[in-house]
């Protein structure tokens, strides 16, 4: 029986391994993590991440050929194929800070593999990493090899949160890069055989190591999961990957003497940041240039619908902007916990991608923030509603009831183009929809931005 071990039980490691296990009953898959709360949650009825369809897949194979464990070393030692799916946040200090990927977690995983391995291993780079990381990892492993043969493969992940299970069941493509040597080709073939259980052969693309690494970053414009499914007019894009991958690209361009190209990509991030502050300015300027002491309801906190992930969500910047202007914010999101929201609003930018156990203990709750479990509760007595995530349920709300319970004039700032603006105007709301013509009211207000 082939044994797979995946280091990192996060948004990528968990769903990817669950799908491999369900599609390959003859393969034993163990997902390991240093975070005990995360592993405990994977072994419980309330999984640590929300993804449509994930519960069913995990239930179908957990305890049969899918296991979650904190015994990292034991399972790494026993595995034939090791996926490394640890977090690779943007560096916060030192060389390349704010742009380059921080490979601390990756490197420590690689050193641990070298320490505990007693048999030959295929090590699969699943995390998004700078081009040529595989070569660096190969050096760490081979210099500490004790006679063991390691084959490094690059198998970048293209899943999108919110549709992870669907994407994994029917990937546009699976990309596998390896060394162009007989052993390298054998390793590529071994991984290909795993995916071939459910992915058509023509969708499994094999190439060399660095081409696979580069394709993850350079696929930005070509990937159907990015285009219209992700880049719609909105309060700004978020998520753990897109910004980080662009910053990686900036760093590569700078290191290769292409400052103009680097600047081009930097502008994408700048415009996205501008879009968030512009939204806050719109809210404040429309409400007579002050939100001080006013209740503003926030509908949606996750970075997009169908996920509870809040990393780099524009909601953090918007809430911080409103809090800076002394608003009281009342937040409702169907999948994000109060603890997570308080943590996000207390945190500095860039701290979010470090594992929970390395984050500060629960910060003291911010007084002006309340988190409620119902959209009607959030909007009761509010002066304004900001829609920051495109959850389908926000389309179905009883807006007449919401209007009746709000302060007047009642504003809706729709950061995701979710609501039918004309219908809401009919009820009496003053509506701002991203990228759409302004209400007469809003046109008359002195715009800050
Ligand atoms: P995550 O932060 O949800 O999960 C990473 C996990 O690795 C954490 O639970 C952490 O405790 C664990 N970990 C870190 N060091 C470890 C070690 N030495 N031993 C055992 N466990 C360790 O991260 P996520 O979102 O799953 O991302 C993983 C990688 O996949 C990143 O490089 C990311 O850029 C990439 N990626 C993420 C996508 C997404 O949609 N989230 C999509 C495609 C790629």
Boltz pocket constraint, residues with backbone or C-beta under 6 A from the ligand:
constraints:
  - pocket:
      binder: B
      contacts: [[A, 7], [A, 8], [A, 9], [A, 10], [A, 11], [A, 12], [A, 13], [A, 32], [A, 33], [A, 34], [A, 35], [A, 38], [A, 72], [A, 85], [A, 86], [A, 87], [A, 88], [A, 105], [A, 106], [A, 108], [A, 109], [A, 126], [A, 127], [A, 128], [A, 129], [A, 157], [A, 158], [A, 159], [A, 160], [A, 161], [A, 240], [A, 241], [A, 353], [A, 355], [A, 356]]
      max_distance: 6.0
